[in-house]
Amino acid sequence: MSFAPNVERFSFDDALKPEIDRILAKFPPARKQSAVMPLLHLAQRQHGGWLPRAALDHVAEFLEMPKIKVYEVASFYDMYNTVPTGRIQVRVCTTTPCWLCGSDDIVRAASDTLGIDIGESSEDGRFFLREFECLGACCNAPMMWIDDDYYEDLDYDRAVAVLEAIKRGETPKAGPQSGRRGSEPFGERKTLLDAASERQEPTGPTSTPEPDLTPERKGRPEDRQQRPTSPLAEAAAEQVEKVKSGELDDEVVAVDPKPGKRSKPAAKDTD
């Protein structure tokens, strides 16, 4: 098989420097070791689908972290390969939601198209087929994850079409293969069809109102944000300003949230 070879030395290609800089910019300099996972991903992609020890050592040196910690990450997560595999990673989700929606057919389609079984690489070293745990696209099940792209809403024929296109060197459009947009439901809307405040009344003794198919706006997070107009919020804001200016004493000031409606204290027992 034509796998990427084992090597004694490894370093990132200069072409990857902008991507590496973008990744490192997400973390404070003192926490750059947090970039170990995306950098391992880049190293694996550069080396043709798997990580030789030299690549693991280079990532460790690059991030100034103990080599054993990089080995632990690479050996723990399923998306990293520490033994030679095919360059194109074909992962079929077989977790319960995808299985209920027919992931067995997707595994069969991949096996028939690539000529390999789960855990095997193709003879030309191009493809590696594996099953994978939940990939977070349950509403678009069943699906495959191929290199960096998700292919969703699959059946046997759609999976074959995607894999055949990749074999020809093409890049099929990622996402749902059923024609729907994102994770929108199939067909017409099923809920939020009636706006209760705008329903039409009957115009005759036997007539029925025409349904209003305009979706009704439901509550959204921004509709429920409390605005600082209550006495409690105003008083709290005033105390914050006093703290900033140094005018507030150490004693915490109690604020009545409902001024003017204070209940009378209970009478003391005189017995």
C-alpha positions, 0 to 999 in steps of 0.5 A: 500500500502507498501510505505516507512513510514513517519519518525521523524528522518533521516540521510544519510546512511554511504554507501552514504558518498563517493557519498556525498563527490564526490558531495560536491567536485564540489562546493567551501566550502562556496557554498556547499548549491549548492549541495541541489538538488543532496543531495535531490535526494540521500535522496529520493532514500534512503527513497524509492521514497519520502521525509519526512519532516525529510529528508528535515530537515536533508539536510538543517542541513547538508548543513547549510541552512535555512529549508524553502529554502530546502522546496522551492526546494523540492516543486518546482521541479517535480522530488521530491516527498513530499508525499508517492509514489511507490519506482520505479519512472516511468516517461513518457515524453509527451511533443510535440516531444515525443507526435508527436512520439507516447508517448500516446502509451507509457503511455498506455503501462505503464498503462497496464503493471503496472495496474495504471494510471498517478499519481498513485502508484501500489498496492504493492508500487513498482511503481509510474507512472507520465508524465513529461515535456521534458527530453532532448532526443527529437531525440530519442523520445518517451522515459521513465525516470525510476529512473536513466536511460533513455529508448528511441526509444520506442513503445508500445511493447518495453515499455512493455518489459522494464517494465516487465523486471523491474518487474522481478527484472532485469535492462534492458540496458538503452538508445535506444531500437531500436538497433541504437547507441545513436542518430545516424540516422536510416539507411544509411547516407543521407548527406555528401556523396560526397567529391567535391574535389575527384569526379571521372570523366567519362571515356567514352562518356556515362559513369557516375562517381562512387559516392565517399561515403567517408564523407567530413570533414566539419568545426569544432571549432578547424579549426576556432581558430585564431592563434596569428600570426597577427600583432595585436595579436603579438603586444597585446601579447607584451603589456601583457608581458610588463604589467607583467614585469611592463615596460608598462606605464599607457597609452594604446598603439594603434595597427594598425591591418594592418601596411603599409596599413594605409589610408591617413587622410582626408584633412581638410576643408579649407573653 
